[in-house]
Amino acid sequence: MNEVSNGSNYVNELLKIARNLPENVTLGEVLAPFEGKLSERDCVQVLGLMGQEEGLTMCSLYFLEWM
């Protein structure tokens, strides 16, 4: 992913990326396009949604580290 769309789509894009990560890749490794574009509110929302979704526990930890 080279470009990140503007607006409130960040949260949905991050969740989509987290759900479809290739094997042996961490979420933090693919978030460079989001650098400096997420608000605190977006980050909290992403963490909350990842915590509720089965299978995204490790992604939420990597996302927290990336924040």
C-alpha positions in Angstrom: 0.0 0.0 0.0 1.6 3.2 -1.1 -1.1 5.7 -0.5 -3.5 6.3 2.4 -6.9 7.9 1.7 -8.0 10.9 3.7 -10.8 11.1 6.3 -12.3 8.6 8.5 -11.3 5.6 6.3 -8.1 5.1 8.2 -9.7 2.9 10.9 -11.3 0.7 8.2 -8.1 0.5 6.2 -6.1 -0.5 9.2 -8.5 -3.2 10.2 -8.5 -4.5 6.6 -4.7 -4.6 6.6 -4.6 -6.4 10.0 -7.1 -9.0 8.8 -5.1 -9.7 5.6 -1.5 -9.6 6.8 0.8 -12.1 5.1 2.5 -14.7 7.2 5.6 -13.6 9.0 4.8 -9.9 8.7 3.8 -7.7 11.7 1.3 -4.9 11.5 4.0 -2.4 12.5 6.0 -3.3 9.4 3.3 -2.2 7.0 2.0 1.0 8.7 4.5 3.5 7.2 1.9 5.2 5.0 -0.1 6.0 8.1 2.8 7.8 9.9 1.5 11.1 11.2 -2.0 10.7 9.8 -3.9 9.1 12.6 -5.5 11.0 15.4 -5.4 9.8 19.0 -9.1 9.0 18.6 -8.4 6.9 15.5 -5.8 4.9 17.3 -8.0 4.2 20.3 -10.8 3.2 18.0 -8.5 0.8 16.1 -7.3 -0.8 19.3 -10.8 -1.2 20.6 -12.0 -2.9 17.4 -9.0 -5.1 17.2 -9.5 -6.2 20.8 -13.1 -7.2 20.0 -12.2 -9.2 16.9 -11.0 -12.7 17.2 -7.5 -13.3 15.8 -6.3 -9.7 16.0 -4.8 -9.8 19.5 -1.2 -9.8 18.3 -2.0 -7.2 15.7 -3.3 -4.9 18.4 0.0 -5.3 20.4 2.0 -4.4 17.3 -0.2 -1.5 16.6 0.1 -0.2 20.2 3.9 -0.5 19.9 3.8 1.4 16.5 1.7 4.2 18.0 
